Amino acid sequence: MANNSQSRTARRKQKKAKKKPLWKKILLIMLLIFIIMGIGAGATAAYWIATAPEIDESKLSDPLASQVLDMNGEVFGTLGEEKRTKISYEDLPQVLIDAVTATEDARFFEHSGIDLRRIGGAILANFKNGFGSEGASTITQQVVEKSFLSAEKKISLKVQEQWLALKLEREYSKEEILEMYLNKIFYGNGAYGVAKAAEIYFGKEDLSELTLPEAAILAGLPQRPTAYNPYENPDLTKERMDTVLTLMVRHGKISQEEADEARAVDIPSLLTGESDSSVPYRAFLKQVQREVNEKVDGADIYTDGLKIHTTLDTSIQDHVEFLLTDSEENPIPYPDDEMQAGMTVLDTKNGAIRAIGGSRNGNGTGYNYAIQGGQQPGSTMKPIVAYGPAIEYNKMSTYHQINDDKPFDYGGSSPIRNWNRSYAGWMTARHALNQSLNVPAVKTLEEVGYDQAQGFAESLGINFADDTVRIGDAIGGTGTNVNPLQMAGAYRAFGNEGLYNEPYAVTSVEFPDGRTVELKPKAEAVMSDYTAYMITDMLKSVITDGTGTAANVPGVPVAGKTGTTSLPDESGSPDSWFTGYSTNYTISVWTGGYTNDEGQRMAIPNGQTKIPHALFSNTMAEISQGIDNPDFEKPDSVVEVEVEEGSRPAARPSEYTPSSQIVTELFVKGTEPTETSEKFDELDPVSGLSASYNEDNNSIEVGWDYEEDADVSFEVSAQIDDGQMQGLSNTEETSMEITEVEPGADYTIQVVAVSNDGDMQSEAATTSVTVPGGDEEEEAENIPAVSGLSAQYNQENSLIDVSWSYNGPPAAFEVSVNGQTQTVESNGIEISGATPGETYEIVVTPIGQNGANEGAEGQSQSTSITVPAEDGGDSGDTGEGSDEDSEEGSSEGQGDEENDGDNSGDGGDQEDNTEDENDNGNGEGDNQGDGE
């Protein structure tokens, strides 16, 4: 048993000893994996090498020309066929060879086509920053790439490039390869090859005449020929030249003293001023090149034989270039030769760039103000940063009330002021925007919030300085700069139901091998359709009623916004903008560019800030001819509502609101006002208005009745014969005396009750009286009948109240009640002790009292009333008067008194709930002007 036990234990120890450690297993597995990967990589590399193109000598000399097509598929430019002068190695001066090799390939004359030291450094950089972040291409590899391969950053292409570089070095000498390189590469400004570049930039046909600064500039250009173009970007050219000189010193090609001397040269002084004009529409092509470089990896529009489909409308581009080039036919009233301008025309429906005007008198070869850099946008930012976000997130209406009461103190060095230094109190958002007032804009930004405003603006392609929205961004007065391309792209979304995509000039790129890359961006809904439409409607009023009237385009519905900036010393505006759109096109225009000797910005002279308005209007009118120009269509999410002007919050007008106090504004559906304003509810008219002539003092005594506790006064007016109604007095009494009246004249007297807060008034009550002294016989025949004869039963006091009105010469009244007659001088009587169930017939006849009228009787008027029986029934009926005599008498007796009996009930149930806060109204009318 013991032996067996020892044997088993020994066997277990033996087996345990035979087991390998875990780390050895892992190491073995990893080694196998590396071997397999190496075999796979080798096989893959072998496949890539086997499928690499052959070295074709015909392709080593010239690059392939690219074709550029317009929106209709017509070729308008061929790139790569012009501006070429070939040279041989013997023509190259040593200073140029040193500059090129120090910059592009310091060990060019030592390696065999690939530089292993550079490859090692590039591998480390690519591990840190991603594949393609740093290249290790030698001059030989660059020749191979530009001749046979695509510039895409793919490992397969890089392997093929290195393999072909080794082959090229075996077949050609270093001198021949360098010659190929310098004849092939693009130097910008339409120049292919170093010889043509030296001629275009420096006017030198003999390369031996090149100086060190000129050689350094030429050596630096191929990396970014457009960006480093000394005609367009001398500052960037200077930086690149400094880099080349530094590399030449580092590699022992020149001394530090020589480099410093070269750096002191003024680059513009070296240039000849010759520019490339062989290809049209250079300003547009600059955007084409930018998009291809950014979106198609490694592609070069000048050397890769591409077919580039663009959005260019050549007719629009021609007109834009015409307006930006001085000529006797140019209708734009530029103030001088110094003003610069940039403009962009987009298709509103899809964002396609139809034309680009890069600069004034620049032929598209200088700095492109339309797409490069940017300027302060001024008030063109207000819809983007303030009002647009407020509608989108707060569902603000176009009627929204903002108090423009004073400068806005935000805690900065000075408060924000309106451009006109005027403050008009409460006003609508529409009015504040179309008058381009600053205080309402910054208050709106505060209401909606900075984060929401920033997100909204960034979705429209606006990039803020320091990635932060500041209070001044609401009025475009911070470090945030934009160019016309960006601004047109942002505004286009307002005109296209809130859909945005980055403006684009290239729709697709075809390569010589048949491969096609689609570049048209997809649209994205960045705002609600109600926001887009309501901003558009507000911007239409900028052109009809605001600061942009000079940009109006007859027959074309357009919306748009003005914008100017100001200098710190408030000496004027260095920038002026107009950006606007129709349903077909969107146009953004900038003008400015004035600087002093120190390079500091200066104001546009003589306040000539309306040139962008003229460029917009002329261009939009021209390109809109012969096409349908529909208005913007209101979406279902927006409702038009009539609002009583000045109401806060918004209220619908009442039936008494004057038409002049009613405005139509836009609301997001579901937020429109439901309350009705009581501001203009009508007061009850006066009652019992009467007037009589007082012979003793030759005056007319007027009296009326009104509720004792009413806080009203009375406007009394009079009309003499057929004259105009003239105001006589405003009184809180219920009577007045009109003195020194004209004999024989007919007076019509009007009384209107007016609330003492000025918000309401009643309908007018009128009465008439004739002053004696005219033709006695005519006056004797002119005793009119009473009017408005009525009888009402007062059950509480058991009496009948009879009343009437009279407009005529002084008279007494004979009153007959069921045959019993009495004469009174008042306009009414009370019949007491009325018997229930009995009917009373009442007849009233006026009888003249003065002069020839004395004793003359007028027509009789009658009415009847039945007293209710005691066992119930109606509380009393109001009798209606009837004529008892001729039709002629009836006509004379009624006269103008119909209003006396008809107005007493109007508005009687309305409550007086007006508020004093409406006194300021909208503040409109005081801010007329063109500034912003």
Disulfide bonds with the S-S distance in Angstrom:
none
